[in-house]
């Protein structure tokens, strides 16, 4: 029997998408490693549907050693070839290279005394943006904040991080609460942000 909860229309009725919407999307994430993983996954989505990434996410995590930046940063040519041959992931040389480069930048930041989470969250002053869209309203695909974050990431050397990808990332990790106001998750996610 279907439940009677009102959800954001974008998640449809695919059980994987519904679970992602109900349990993950919009929840404020502060863990630096988890944020890097999500940024990589959003970059891998470029040109694809998010459901494709959700269906491959476990395989991608496994293939990339749980997104441990210390391991991924040491990947060489043999690892790239291994990944290109792995049907569980998005087999794009550019996207694989972007993940490896991103791990190296993440480590450089940490070794320089910068926390990836604090740095990213500073772009939204450390607190989630609380939007009040109706479910029928079109959300923006990019915002001034996502444009600023994309510029900052690119200045650091990250790739696959344009303003549209970055806004999807911001929505996913709770930097912007974009659940529709009619959605049962909107007030829950707002409460998680402490506002």
N, C-alpha and C positions, 0 to 999 in steps of 0.2 A: 504494500500500500504506500503510495507516495506521501511524503510529509507535507505539511501545510505551511512551511516556512517560506517567507518571501525572500528571494535571493536576487542578487544582481543578474540581469538578463544575460550577460555575456557568458556565464558559466553553463548555460543550457542544462541538459540532463545527463551528460556523460558522468558516470560515477567518479571517475578520476578527477575531472574538472570540478565537480561539486565538492569533493573532499578537499581539494586544493583551496577553493573559495572559502569553505567553512572553517578550515583549520589553519591555513597559512597566509593567504593573501591579505595584506594590510597589517599583519601583526608586526609591531615594531621589533626589528632585529638589531642587536647591538654587538653581536659577536663578530670580531674582525674577519675571522676565517670564513664564517658563514656568509658574510656580506660579499667577500671576494668570490666565493662559489656562486652566489646568486648573480653577481655581475657577469661572471663567465657564462653562466647558463643563459642569461638574457642576451649576451652577445652572440651565443650560438643560435639563438632564435632568429637572428636577422634573416629575413626572407622566408621564414617558416611560420607555421602556426604554433602557438604556445603548447597546445595539446601534444604536438610532436615531441617537444622537449620533455613534457611530463611523462610521456610513455617511455622515453629513453633515459630519464634521469638516473635511475638506479644503475643502469649500465654505464652511463657517463661517469657517475661517482666511482664505480668500481675501476673503470679503465684509467681514471685519473687519480688513483690511490687516495680516494676519499677527499680529494681536493686539499691535500696537505701541501701547502706552498713550498715547504722545504724539499719535498720529493719532486714536485712538478718543476721547480726551478732548475733541477739538475737534469731534466730530460734532454736527451741528445737526439741525433738523427735516427738511431735504432728505435727510440721510443715514438718518434713521430711516425715512422713506418709501421710500427705495431698499432698505433692508434688509427692510422689511415686504413688498416686492414680489418678493423673491429666494427662489425655491423651494428653493434649496440649503441654507437655514438653517431654524432654528426661528423661525417668524414670530409672535412674541409681543411686543407693544409693551412689556409689563412686563419681559420678559427682555432685550430690546434696551436699554431704559432702564437696567436694572441693570448691564449691561456698560459702558455709557458712564459711569455714575456711578462704577463701580468703577475705571475708568481714571483718572478725576479724583482719586479718593482715593489710588490707587497713586502718582500723581505728587505729590500733596500730601505724602505720607509721605516720598518720596524727597527732595523739595525741603526738607523739614524735617530731613533727615539720618537718616531711618529706612530701613533695608533691609527690604523686605517679607519676604524669605526668612528673615532672622535673627529678625524679629518673630514670624512664624508658627512657626518651628522652636523658639522659646523655650518655647512651650506644651508641648512634649514634651521639654524640657530639652536640645534640640539633637540628640537621638539617637532613632532609630526604636524604637518599642515592638515587642518581639519576642514575638508571641503563638505559642501552640503548639496550635492547633485541629486536631482530626482533620477529615478531609474531610466526615465525616458530622455533625459538630457544627455547630450553628447559631451563626453569628457574631452579635455584637450589632449592632443597627442604629445605635446611638449609644453613646457612652462618656462618662465624666466629662471626658476630654480634648476630645472633640468638642463637648460642651456648653460647655466653657470657651472653646474657639476660636470657636464660633458667637456666644457673648456678646461676645467681643472684636471680632469682625468687625462685628457689628451696632452696637456702640458707636462704631465708626469710620464707620458709615454704609453699609456693604455690605448688599446685599439678596440674596435667594435663597441664604441661607447658614444654614439651620437645622441643628440637631445631626445629623440623618440625612444631609443633603447633605454636611455637613462631614466626617462619618465616611467616607463614600464617597470624598471628596477625600483624606483622610488615608491611606486604604488605597492609593489610586491613586498618590500621590506618595511612598510609602514611609515615611510617618510612623508607620505601623503595618504590620508584616509579617503579613498575614492569609492568606498562602498556607497551605493545609493541610499538616501535617507530612509527609503522604505525597506531596505534590506535589514534583516535581523542582525547582521554583523556590524552595521554602522555604529550603533551605540556601544557594542561590546569592544570594538577596536578603539573607539574614542576613549572608553574607560581605561583601556590598557595604556593609553598615552598619558593618562592622568589629567585629562581636561574634559 
